[in-house]
Amino acid sequence: MSVDRDERPRLPAGRKAQLAAYVADTGQVTVGELAERFGVSIDTVRRDLDQLAAEGSLVRTYGGAVSLSTVSRATDRAVDQRLTVQEREKEKIAALAAALVQDGSTIMINGGTTTLALARGLGQHRDLTVATNNLLVPGALPPTAVRDIYVFGGAVRALTLATVGPVSFRANTGAELDISCDLALIGVGAVAADAGYTTSNLAEAAMMQEMISRAARVAILADSSKFGRRLFAQVSELGAADYLITDTAPPPDLRDALSSSGVELLLPGGSAPRPA
């Protein structure tokens, strides 16, 4: 999704109310489904959804939309509970990660509460292009920091309030657009010397792998509670990242493995990281 701040013609009030009500009742819809139901073109539906999202009536995703009640129900427990875990550590990691971001750059941010803390901490930045699968990131980003925001489409995982699907966008012709970024900021579930970076969900792992493959530089965000653990799905080996940003020095075996893999370790109180 592109958050376009240009003015658009207002959609007819009757269709607007009907479309908003249908999204609210259904919870999650696609552009194609709405075009067929309301008898209008795909482009018309996209414009309508963009306008409704700008008015705060729904959450726009690439390829469709999600109702506010769906977002609220998912957030009430899963995300809010995780926001309070390791809260101080996440804030320290977020500050270090923000220091890597360069004004005018393009960044990708994945789902998770550590990356959400990063998004909130970008207030001193300007002219950023942000692509994310985290549905909470667009609202958390300081408006002064952002030029464009894009949300990757796909199914929404209620537990993480993030989409899982392809890291891609399509032109109006249907052709897939080639996209890349200057820096990918990836929160992971576990970090281990032998297993690398892992997470608990296969679809999320695949999406994170693709974000990493499209980035010139990669920063992994993980607090010290993630050390020495291995979860179900591997995201990548240690050497796929340029930086590991964390709150406490890792145990010796992990620290040695990171060093031998060429990964720069960024810790609070260390020298200021260089923008990627």
C-alpha positions as a LaTeX table, in Angstrom:
\begin{tabular}{lrrr}
\hline
Residue & $x$ (\AA) & $y$ (\AA) & $z$ (\AA) \\
\hline
Met1 & 0.00 & 0.00 & 0.00 \\
Ser2 & 1.18 & 3.49 & $-0.79$ \\
Val3 & $-0.03$ & 6.18 & 1.59 \\
Asp4 & $-0.67$ & 8.90 & $-0.95$ \\
Arg5 & $-1.22$ & 12.35 & 0.48 \\
Asp6 & $-2.41$ & 13.86 & $-2.82$ \\
Glu7 & $-6.06$ & 14.89 & $-2.93$ \\
Arg8 & $-8.43$ & 12.60 & $-4.81$ \\
Pro9 & $-12.05$ & 13.08 & $-5.96$ \\
Arg10 & $-14.42$ & 11.99 & $-3.23$ \\
Leu11 & $-16.19$ & 8.71 & $-3.88$ \\
Pro12 & $-20.02$ & 8.71 & $-3.96$ \\
Ala13 & $-21.41$ & 8.76 & $-0.43$ \\
Gly14 & $-23.67$ & 5.77 & $-0.98$ \\
Arg15 & $-20.91$ & 3.48 & $-2.26$ \\
Lys16 & $-18.54$ & 4.79 & 0.39 \\
Ala17 & $-20.92$ & 3.83 & 3.21 \\
Gln18 & $-21.69$ & 0.45 & 1.66 \\
Leu19 & $-18.04$ & $-0.38$ & 1.03 \\
Ala20 & $-16.98$ & 0.65 & 4.55 \\
Ala21 & $-19.82$ & $-1.39$ & 6.06 \\
Tyr22 & $-18.93$ & $-4.45$ & 3.98 \\
Val23 & $-15.29$ & $-4.33$ & 5.06 \\
Ala24 & $-16.35$ & $-3.90$ & 8.70 \\
Asp25 & $-18.69$ & $-6.91$ & 8.47 \\
Thr26 & $-16.28$ & $-9.15$ & 6.55 \\
Gly27 & $-13.07$ & $-8.28$ & 8.42 \\
Gln28 & $-10.66$ & $-8.82$ & 5.53 \\
Val29 & $-11.33$ & $-8.27$ & 1.82 \\
Thr30 & $-9.52$ & $-8.19$ & $-1.51$ \\
Val31 & $-9.71$ & $-5.55$ & $-4.23$ \\
Gly32 & $-11.03$ & $-8.13$ & $-6.72$ \\
Glu33 & $-13.79$ & $-9.21$ & $-4.36$ \\
Leu34 & $-14.94$ & $-5.61$ & $-3.86$ \\
Ala35 & $-14.80$ & $-4.79$ & $-7.57$ \\
Glu36 & $-17.08$ & $-7.73$ & $-8.35$ \\
Arg37 & $-19.48$ & $-7.02$ & $-5.49$ \\
Phe38 & $-19.92$ & $-3.31$ & $-6.26$ \\
Gly39 & $-19.67$ & $-3.54$ & $-10.05$ \\
Val40 & $-16.79$ & $-1.10$ & $-10.45$ \\
Ser41 & $-13.24$ & $-1.34$ & $-11.77$ \\
Ile42 & $-10.20$ & $-2.51$ & $-9.81$ \\
Asp43 & $-8.69$ & 0.97 & $-10.05$ \\
Thr44 & $-11.88$ & 2.52 & $-8.66$ \\
Val45 & $-11.85$ & 0.15 & $-5.69$ \\
Arg46 & $-8.19$ & 0.95 & $-4.99$ \\
Arg47 & $-8.94$ & 4.68 & $-4.97$ \\
Asp48 & $-11.97$ & 4.13 & $-2.73$ \\
Leu49 & $-9.96$ & 2.06 & $-0.25$ \\
Asp50 & $-7.12$ & 4.60 & $-0.21$ \\
Gln51 & $-9.63$ & 7.35 & 0.62 \\
Leu52 & $-11.34$ & 5.31 & 3.35 \\
Ala53 & $-7.94$ & 4.43 & 4.84 \\
Ala54 & $-6.93$ & 8.11 & 4.84 \\
Glu55 & $-10.17$ & 8.88 & 6.73 \\
Gly56 & $-9.38$ & 6.17 & 9.30 \\
Ser57 & $-12.28$ & 3.88 & 8.33 \\
Leu58 & $-10.14$ & 0.80 & 7.64 \\
Val59 & $-6.55$ & $-0.44$ & 7.36 \\
Arg60 & $-5.32$ & $-0.64$ & 3.78 \\
Thr61 & $-3.17$ & $-3.57$ & 2.68 \\
Tyr62 & $-1.66$ & $-4.21$ & $-0.72$ \\
Gly63 & $-4.39$ & $-6.08$ & $-2.58$ \\
Gly64 & $-7.20$ & $-5.29$ & $-0.15$ \\
Ala65 & $-8.12$ & $-3.99$ & 3.29 \\
Val66 & $-8.69$ & $-5.07$ & 6.90 \\
Ser67 & $-11.41$ & $-3.74$ & 9.21 \\
Leu68 & $-10.50$ & $-1.71$ & 12.27 \\
Ser69 & $-12.32$ & $-4.18$ & 14.53 \\
Thr70 & $-10.18$ & $-7.04$ & 13.20 \\
Val71 & $-7.04$ & $-5.05$ & 13.95 \\
Ser72 & $-8.32$ & $-4.11$ & 17.40 \\
Arg73 & $-9.24$ & $-7.66$ & 18.41 \\
Ala74 & $-5.84$ & $-8.97$ & 17.38 \\
Thr75 & $-4.03$ & $-6.17$ & 19.14 \\
Asp76 & $-5.92$ & $-6.40$ & 22.43 \\
Arg77 & $-4.04$ & $-9.46$ & 23.63 \\
Ala78 & $-1.25$ & $-10.77$ & 21.43 \\
Val79 & 0.58 & $-7.57$ & 20.53 \\
Asp80 & $-0.14$ & $-5.59$ & 23.69 \\
Gln81 & 1.13 & $-8.41$ & 25.89 \\
Arg82 & 4.33 & $-8.76$ & 23.88 \\
Leu83 & 4.95 & $-4.99$ & 23.96 \\
Thr84 & 5.51 & $-5.21$ & 27.72 \\
Val85 & 8.07 & $-8.05$ & 27.51 \\
Gln86 & 11.70 & $-6.85$ & 27.58 \\
Glu87 & 10.36 & $-3.31$ & 27.06 \\
Arg88 & 13.51 & $-1.43$ & 28.10 \\
Glu89 & 15.71 & $-3.75$ & 26.10 \\
Lys90 & 13.60 & $-3.21$ & 22.99 \\
Glu91 & 13.87 & 0.56 & 23.37 \\
Lys92 & 17.67 & 0.35 & 23.57 \\
Ile93 & 17.78 & $-1.86$ & 20.47 \\
Ala94 & 15.41 & 0.48 & 18.63 \\
Ala95 & 17.64 & 3.50 & 19.35 \\
Leu96 & 20.70 & 1.70 & 17.96 \\
Ala97 & 18.77 & 0.53 & 14.89 \\
Ala98 & 17.48 & 4.06 & 14.22 \\
Ala99 & 21.07 & 5.30 & 14.15 \\
Leu100 & 21.73 & 3.04 & 11.15 \\
Val101 & 18.94 & 4.62 & 9.12 \\
Gln102 & 20.02 & 7.38 & 6.77 \\
Asp103 & 17.74 & 10.24 & 5.74 \\
Gly104 & 16.32 & 9.78 & 2.25 \\
Ser105 & 16.87 & 6.01 & 2.30 \\
Thr106 & 14.53 & 3.12 & 1.62 \\
Ile107 & 14.07 & 0.63 & 4.46 \\
Met108 & 12.14 & $-2.59$ & 5.00 \\
Ile109 & 10.76 & $-3.43$ & 8.45 \\
Asn110 & 9.23 & $-6.79$ & 9.35 \\
Gly111 & 6.59 & $-7.67$ & 11.93 \\
Gly112 & 7.25 & $-7.68$ & 15.66 \\
Thr113 & 7.29 & $-5.44$ & 18.69 \\
Thr114 & 11.01 & $-4.62$ & 18.56 \\
Thr115 & 10.67 & $-3.30$ & 15.02 \\
Leu116 & 7.54 & $-1.43$ & 16.10 \\
Ala117 & 9.64 & 0.33 & 18.75 \\
Leu118 & 12.13 & 1.19 & 15.99 \\
Ala119 & 9.38 & 2.73 & 13.84 \\
Arg120 & 8.30 & 4.94 & 16.74 \\
Gly121 & 11.90 & 6.08 & 17.23 \\
Leu122 & 12.46 & 7.53 & 13.75 \\
Gly123 & 11.23 & 11.01 & 14.63 \\
Gln124 & 14.56 & 12.69 & 13.88 \\
His125 & 14.68 & 11.25 & 10.36 \\
Arg126 & 13.36 & 12.72 & 7.13 \\
Asp127 & 12.30 & 11.64 & 3.64 \\
Leu128 & 12.21 & 7.89 & 4.32 \\
Thr129 & 10.54 & 5.31 & 2.10 \\
Val130 & 9.30 & 2.45 & 4.29 \\
Ala131 & 8.02 & $-0.96$ & 3.17 \\
Thr132 & 6.67 & $-3.30$ & 5.84 \\
Asn133 & 4.44 & $-6.27$ & 6.58 \\
Asn134 & 3.74 & $-4.92$ & 10.09 \\
Leu135 & 0.24 & $-3.41$ & 10.12 \\
Leu136 & 1.06 & $-1.30$ & 13.19 \\
Val137 & 4.13 & 0.36 & 11.65 \\
Pro138 & 2.35 & 2.91 & 9.37 \\
Gly139 & 0.53 & 4.41 & 12.34 \\
Ala140 & 3.64 & 4.34 & 14.54 \\
Leu141 & 5.92 & 6.14 & 12.09 \\
Pro142 & 6.31 & 9.86 & 12.83 \\
Pro143 & 4.63 & 11.69 & 9.90 \\
Thr144 & 7.56 & 14.08 & 9.53 \\
Ala145 & 9.95 & 11.19 & 8.89 \\
Val146 & 8.20 & 9.56 & 5.97 \\
Arg147 & 7.93 & 10.24 & 2.26 \\
Asp148 & 6.12 & 7.03 & 1.26 \\
Ile149 & 4.81 & 3.98 & 3.13 \\
Tyr150 & 4.06 & 0.61 & 1.53 \\
Val151 & 2.48 & $-2.45$ & 3.15 \\
Phe152 & 3.09 & $-5.90$ & 1.68 \\
Gly153 & $-0.06$ & $-7.90$ & 1.03 \\
Gly154 & $-1.10$ & $-11.38$ & 2.04 \\
Ala155 & $-2.94$ & $-13.09$ & 4.86 \\
Val156 & $-2.92$ & $-11.33$ & 8.24 \\
Arg157 & $-1.57$ & $-13.29$ & 11.22 \\
Ala158 & $-3.66$ & $-12.28$ & 14.24 \\
Leu159 & $-0.90$ & $-13.24$ & 16.67 \\
Thr160 & 1.62 & $-10.78$ & 15.24 \\
Leu161 & $-0.69$ & $-8.42$ & 13.34 \\
Ala162 & 1.55 & $-8.77$ & 10.30 \\
Thr163 & 0.92 & $-9.96$ & 6.77 \\
Val164 & 2.55 & $-13.06$ & 5.34 \\
Gly165 & 2.96 & $-13.29$ & 1.61 \\
Pro166 & 5.21 & $-12.19$ & $-1.24$ \\
Val167 & 7.61 & $-9.28$ & $-0.80$ \\
Ser168 & 6.47 & $-7.71$ & $-4.06$ \\
Phe169 & 4.19 & $-5.21$ & $-5.71$ \\
Arg170 & 2.57 & $-5.27$ & $-9.14$ \\
Ala171 & 2.05 & $-2.57$ & $-11.75$ \\
Asn172 & $-1.43$ & $-1.89$ & $-13.13$ \\
Thr173 & $-0.54$ & $-4.17$ & $-16.04$ \\
Gly174 & $-0.04$ & $-7.06$ & $-13.61$ \\
Ala175 & 3.72 & $-7.22$ & $-14.10$ \\
Glu176 & 5.76 & $-7.64$ & $-10.91$ \\
Leu177 & 7.89 & $-4.63$ & $-10.06$ \\
Asp178 & 11.52 & $-5.10$ & $-9.09$ \\
Ile179 & 12.02 & $-3.62$ & $-5.62$ \\
Ser180 & 15.01 & $-3.29$ & $-3.30$ \\
Cys181 & 16.00 & $-1.33$ & $-0.21$ \\
Asp182 & 19.05 & 0.24 & 1.38 \\
Leu183 & 18.53 & $-1.42$ & 4.76 \\
Ala184 & 16.34 & $-4.26$ & 6.03 \\
Leu185 & 15.60 & $-4.20$ & 9.77 \\
Ile186 & 14.52 & $-7.68$ & 10.79 \\
Gly187 & 13.32 & $-8.79$ & 14.22 \\
Val188 & 13.81 & $-12.52$ & 14.83 \\
Gly189 & 12.62 & $-15.02$ & 17.44 \\
Ala190 & 15.94 & $-16.68$ & 18.22 \\
Val191 & 19.69 & $-16.47$ & 17.50 \\
Ala192 & 22.13 & $-19.35$ & 17.88 \\
Ala193 & 25.67 & $-20.06$ & 16.73 \\
Asp194 & 24.70 & $-23.24$ & 14.87 \\
Ala195 & 21.15 & $-22.42$ & 13.72 \\
Gly196 & 21.57 & $-18.76$ & 12.80 \\
Tyr197 & 18.41 & $-16.65$ & 12.93 \\
Thr198 & 15.13 & $-18.53$ & 13.38 \\
Thr199 & 11.44 & $-17.88$ & 13.91 \\
Ser200 & 8.40 & $-19.98$ & 14.79 \\
Asn201 & 6.35 & $-19.61$ & 11.59 \\
Leu202 & 7.27 & $-20.92$ & 8.13 \\
Ala203 & 5.47 & $-18.19$ & 6.19 \\
Glu204 & 7.10 & $-15.46$ & 8.27 \\
Ala205 & 10.52 & $-17.05$ & 7.78 \\
Ala206 & 10.03 & $-17.08$ & 4.00 \\
Met207 & 8.98 & $-13.42$ & 4.02 \\
Met208 & 11.95 & $-12.41$ & 6.15 \\
Gln209 & 14.31 & $-14.31$ & 3.84 \\
Glu210 & 12.96 & $-12.39$ & 0.88 \\
Met211 & 13.33 & $-9.04$ & 2.64 \\
Ile212 & 16.95 & $-9.90$ & 3.39 \\
Ser213 & 17.58 & $-10.88$ & $-0.24$ \\
Arg214 & 16.32 & $-7.49$ & $-1.45$ \\
Ala215 & 18.43 & $-5.39$ & 0.92 \\
Ala216 & 21.84 & $-3.82$ & 0.37 \\
Arg217 & 22.47 & $-4.07$ & 4.13 \\
Val218 & 20.74 & $-6.14$ & 6.83 \\
Ala219 & 20.35 & $-5.49$ & 10.56 \\
Ile220 & 18.96 & $-8.23$ & 12.81 \\
Leu221 & 17.20 & $-7.01$ & 15.96 \\
Ala222 & 17.08 & $-9.44$ & 18.91 \\
Asp223 & 17.16 & $-8.94$ & 22.68 \\
Ser224 & 19.31 & $-11.19$ & 24.85 \\
Ser225 & 16.39 & $-13.49$ & 25.75 \\
Lys226 & 16.64 & $-14.83$ & 22.16 \\
Phe227 & 20.26 & $-16.06$ & 22.50 \\
Gly228 & 21.12 & $-19.74$ & 22.29 \\
Arg229 & 17.66 & $-20.77$ & 21.13 \\
Arg230 & 16.46 & $-22.41$ & 17.95 \\
Leu231 & 12.89 & $-22.12$ & 16.68 \\
Phe232 & 11.05 & $-24.08$ & 14.00 \\
Ala233 & 12.02 & $-22.23$ & 10.81 \\
Gln234 & 15.42 & $-20.86$ & 9.87 \\
Val235 & 15.44 & $-17.34$ & 8.48 \\
Ser236 & 19.11 & $-17.36$ & 7.50 \\
Glu237 & 22.60 & $-18.23$ & 8.62 \\
Leu238 & 24.43 & $-15.68$ & 10.77 \\
Gly239 & 26.49 & $-14.30$ & 7.89 \\
Ala240 & 23.42 & $-13.11$ & 5.96 \\
Ala241 & 23.30 & $-10.06$ & 8.27 \\
Asp242 & 25.66 & $-7.11$ & 8.45 \\
Tyr243 & 24.67 & $-6.21$ & 12.02 \\
Leu244 & 23.21 & $-7.88$ & 15.08 \\
Ile245 & 21.66 & $-5.25$ & 17.35 \\
Thr246 & 21.01 & $-6.40$ & 20.90 \\
Asp247 & 20.97 & $-5.19$ & 24.51 \\
Thr248 & 23.62 & $-7.42$ & 26.13 \\
Ala249 & 26.81 & $-9.10$ & 24.94 \\
Pro250 & 26.07 & $-12.62$ & 23.63 \\
Pro251 & 27.65 & $-15.71$ & 25.19 \\
Pro252 & 31.20 & $-16.51$ & 23.95 \\
Asp253 & 30.21 & $-19.17$ & 21.41 \\
Leu254 & 27.67 & $-16.92$ & 19.71 \\
Arg255 & 29.95 & $-13.92$ & 19.84 \\
Asp256 & 32.76 & $-15.89$ & 18.19 \\
Ala257 & 30.39 & $-17.23$ & 15.54 \\
Leu258 & 29.15 & $-13.73$ & 14.75 \\
Ser259 & 32.70 & $-12.44$ & 14.44 \\
Ser260 & 33.80 & $-15.26$ & 12.15 \\
Ser261 & 30.70 & $-14.66$ & 10.00 \\
Gly262 & 31.56 & $-10.98$ & 9.58 \\
Val263 & 28.58 & $-9.71$ & 11.58 \\
Glu264 & 29.10 & $-6.40$ & 13.42 \\
Leu265 & 27.71 & $-6.51$ & 16.96 \\
Leu266 & 25.98 & $-3.32$ & 18.11 \\
Leu267 & 25.44 & $-2.89$ & 21.87 \\
Pro268 & 24.25 & 0.01 & 24.07 \\
Gly269 & 27.19 & 2.10 & 25.23 \\
Gly270 & 29.37 & 1.10 & 22.30 \\
Ser271 & 30.59 & 3.40 & 19.56 \\
Ala272 & 27.83 & 5.00 & 17.49 \\
Pro273 & 26.87 & 2.81 & 14.52 \\
Arg274 & 27.55 & 4.13 & 11.05 \\
Pro275 & 24.48 & 4.77 & 8.85 \\
Ala276 & 24.12 & 1.98 & 6.29 \\
\hline
\end{tabular}
